[in-house]
Amino acid sequence: MSKSNLVVKTNYLNTVLQNLKLSEIRIVQLAVVDARETGTGLSAEIPLRIDAKRYAEVFNTTRQNGYLMMKDAEDTLFNRRFSYVDDEGKLVKSRWLSQVRYLDDEGAIEVVFTPAVVQGITRIDGAEEFFTKYLLEQTAEMDSNYSVRLYELLVQWKQAKKTPVFELEKFRGQLGLESDEYQTMSNFKKRVLNLAVEEINEKSDLNVSYTQKKKGRKIAGFSFTVHEKPKAKKDVVNKERDVSTGDMFTVEGLSDKQLGRIARNKQFIADYNHLVSSTSPAGQDPNAWEFEMINRLKKDPSQFKKRPIKEYLEY
C-alpha cells in the first residue's frame, strides 16, 4: 500500500462529536491524503482540489457518480459543525469548510477548510505519537459510516490493545448518531455497533471485539480490545518454484471487484502492459484494460507469473 495514502488526524479532531455521512468522511479523508501526496499541505486560505476521477479510483465507482457524490457530500459538509475542548479547557465550535468552488467542466471541486480543521489535520513532522494514523485503503471498502467512525476511534488504541470505557451517550455522538436514532440498546447493537465491528473485522487490518459496562441494570458504555491482524507472509522462493507453483497464480476466492483492483494496480499495469497493443482498446482506455484483464485473469491466471496475483491487493 502506498505511504501517500496515509490519513493523519489529531486525536482531538478525531474524537469530537460529529455527524458525518460516509461520503462526507471520504471528502475529509481524500483532502488529507491529497494534501500530503501533492505536497500542497492544508491551509485556511489556499483551496484544495479534489477530482472526481481520484474519488472514483479510490472508492471504486464511476467518475460521473463520484462527482455527484462529491457535490452532495460537500453541500452537507459545508453546513456541518463540530466542537472540541482546546488546550486551555475552553469549548470551541467550528465548521468544517469555509469555502467551496465548483469546477463542473473539470469534474472537480475546490474546498478550503476552517482554521480549526487545518490545525487538527496536519502532515506529520516528527511527532507521530500525538496523531492517529491509518491508511485510506483500510476504510475505502467500508459501506457504513459507523464502521469508518468506529475504526477511526479504535485505531489509535492498537498499540495499547485495549480502549478505556467509552461512555454511552458520548460514544453515540462520536459515531454520528442523533439523540432520537436507535434509542433502544437492541437496535443500537444490531444496526450500528455489531454492523460496524463485523465490517471492521472483515475489511480492515484490525480485529476488534467489545464488552459492555453496566451501572446497575443499564449499559453505561463499551470498551474494546483492538488487535492488528497478522500481516501475510510473502514467500521467498526461487524463480523455478514461482513458475511451477499453481497456487501462486490462482484467482480462486477473488471477486470481480477485487480483480478490478488488481487490474488497476500500477505495478500490475507495469508488469503486464506488454500483453496488449498500444493501439488496441485495452491499450488506450483504462476501462477497456480493466475489462480485458479481469477476463484474462479468470480465464487463464497462469499467464500472470511475475509475482503472486493476490500480492497486488497488498500494494
N, C-alpha and C positions, 0 to 999 in steps of 0.2 A: 504494500500500500504506500502511496506517495506521502512523504512527510509534509508536502504542501497542503494536504487536506486535513491538517491538524486544526481543530477548533479550540480556541483558548478563551475562557471567560473567567473573570474574577469571581470568587466564591460568593461575594455579597450579591452580585447581579444574578448569579446562578440560582440563588435561593430566595430571591424576592418573590412576594406574592404576585402572580401574574396569570393571565388567562389567554395564552396564545394558541391559536389553531395550528394544526400541523404545518400548513402552508406558510404561516407567519414565522413559525420556528425555523423553517427552511430558509426563508429570506435572511434571517439573522445569521444562521449558520453559513450560508454562502457568502454573506458580507464579510464575516470573519476570515473565512478561508481565502477569498479572493483578495482581500486587503493584504494578506500575508503573501500570497502567491505572486501578485503583481508588484509587490514592493511599495504599493501606494500608501499603505497604512491607513488607519482610521482617523478621521478629522471631523470636527464640528463645523468646518467651513467648506471643505472640498468634497464634492459629490463622489459617490462610489457607484460605478456602473455594474449592473447585474444583467447578463444576457440570458435570453430565453433558451438559446442553444445550450449554454452551460447548465442551466436549470434542468433541461431535458436530459442531458447526458448523465448528470449525477443522480437524478431521481427517476430515470427510466420512463420517460414519457415523450410525446411528440413536442416539437418546437412550438407549434401553434398552441397546444394545450398548456405547455409550460408558460408561455407568455400570458395566457388568460389566467392561469393560477397565480402567477406573479402579481398581476394587476389587482386581482381580487384580494390577495393577501396584503399587498401594500395599502389598499384602500382602508382595510380594517386596522392594520398595524399603525397607520398614521394617527388613528384616534385612540390607541391604547395608552394606558397609563400604568405606571408601577411605582412602588415606594420601597424605601430601604432606610436603614439607620446608618448615618455616616460615622466617621471616626470620633466625632465629638458627642456621639449619642443622640444626635438630632434626627428627627424624621424628615426625609427628603422625598418629595413627589416629583415625578418626571414623566415625560412622554418618551417613546422610542425614537420617533423620527421628527425632524424639524422641517424637512423639505423633501419633496418628490418631484421628479421631472419625467414625463413620458416621452419615449423615443419610439413611437409606433412604427415609423418607417424602418427602424433598425432592429425591431424586436427586442428592445431593452428598456430598462428603467434606470434612473439615477436617484440615489437616496442620500440624504445627509442625516446622520444620527445626532441626537442631542448630546450636549457635553457630558451628562451623567452616564450615557451609554458608552461614549468614547473613552471615558475614564475607566469604565467597568470592563470593557472588552479591549484587550491590548495584545500587541505582539510581544511575546516573551523576550526578555533581555536579562537572563541570568537568574531570575528569582522564581524558578519553576514551582517551588514548594508552595507558593502562595496562590497558585492557579489551578483550576480544574481543566484538565486536558482530555480530549478524546478525538478519535478520528471520525471524520464526517461519514466514512463508509460504514461505521458501526450502527448508525441510525438511519441511513439512506433508504433501507428497505422496510422500515417500520411503517405500519399503516395507521397507527394510533398516536395521537399527540400525547396521550397519557404515557405511552411507552417511552417516547422520547424524553418527556419531562422527568419520568422516574429514572431513566438511565442517567440523565444529567445530574440528578441528585445523588445517585448511588456511586457513580464512577469516581467521585472524589474520595470515597472511603475504601477503594480497592486495596490500598496498602495496609490499612488497619484491619480489613476483612470483616469489620462489623460496624454498624452505624449506632449512634445514640437513638433513643426513642424519639420518633417524630410524633409530636403532639397532634392529635387527630384533626382539629379544625385548621391549624396552620398547614398541615400536610395536605389537606384537601385543597387549600388555596394554592399551594405550590404546584399541584397537579393541574390547576386551572379550572377547578370546579366552582360553580356558583353555589350560594348557600341553599338554594332550593333544588339542586341536582343530586340525584341518587342519595336521598336522605337516609333511607334505611340501610343498615350495615350489609344486609344480604345483597342488595342491588349495588352498593359501592364495591363490594368484593367481586361480584360477578361481572359487572360492566366496566369496572375501572382497574382495580388492583390486580386481580388474578389475570385479567387480559394482558395487562402491562408486563407482569412478571413472566408470563408464558412467552410473550413476544421477545422480551429481552433475552431469555434463555435460548430461544430458537435462533435469533438473528444477530446477536451481538457477541462480543468477546467475553461477556460476563455470565456467570451462573449465580443467580440470586434466589434467596428464599426469605420468608418473613415470619415473625412471631408477633402475636398481638398482646398488648399490655392492657390490663384492666384496672379500673378503680371501682371497687365493689362489683356490681354485675355488668357494668358498662365498659365497652372497649374505649380506652382513652388515647391509644396510639399504637404505633407499629415500630419494630426495629428489624433490621435486615442484616443478613450475612451476605457478603459480596466476595466472590472468588473469580479470578481470571481463569478462563478455560486454558487448558494446556495447548501450547502452540504446536501445530502439526509439524512433525519432524520430517525434514526433507532428506530423502535417501541419497547418500553419497555412493554413486555406482559408476562403473566404467561404461564406456560407450557401447561395448558389446552387449552388456546387460540391458542398457537403455533400449536398444533396438529390438531385443528379443523378448522383453517382458511385457506381455499384453496388458497387464493391469495398470501400467503407466499411461496407457493411451485410451482407456475406456471413458465413455461419457455416461455410463450407466448411473442412474440416480440424479442426473442433472436435468433441470427443467429447461424449456426453451428460453426463459428469461435469463437463466444462468449462462446458457450457451451464447446468448446475445451479449452478455457482459464480457465473456471470453473473446468473442469476435471483435468487440470494440476496444479491447485492451491494447494499448500502444505497443507493448512488447510482442503480443501475438501478431499484430499487423506487421511489425518489423520482421518477425520470423517467417511470415508466410505470404507477404505481398507478391512474391515471385510466382505464386500459384495462378495468378490471373493476369491477363494482358492489361496494360495501362489504357488501352483503347476500348476495353470491354465495359459494360455497365458496372460490373463489380469493381473495376479499376478506377471508375470515375465518380461513383456515387456511394457514400457511406452506407446508405440503407440497402442498396443492392449488394454491397460487400457483406454486410451482416447477414442478409437473407441467404446468400450463397454459402457462406462459411458455416452457418447453422446446419444447412442441408448436408454439406460435406462432412461435418463432424458427426452427424447422425448416421450417415451412410457408410463412411469408412474412416473412423478416427485414427486408424493405424498410419495414415499418411502424414500425421502431425507428430513428428518424432523428435523435435528439437528439445522438448522438455515435457514433463508430465502435464497433461492437459489441465487438470484441476489446479495446477500451480498458478495458472493465470488468474484465478479468482483471488489469489493472495497478494497480487501486486497492487 
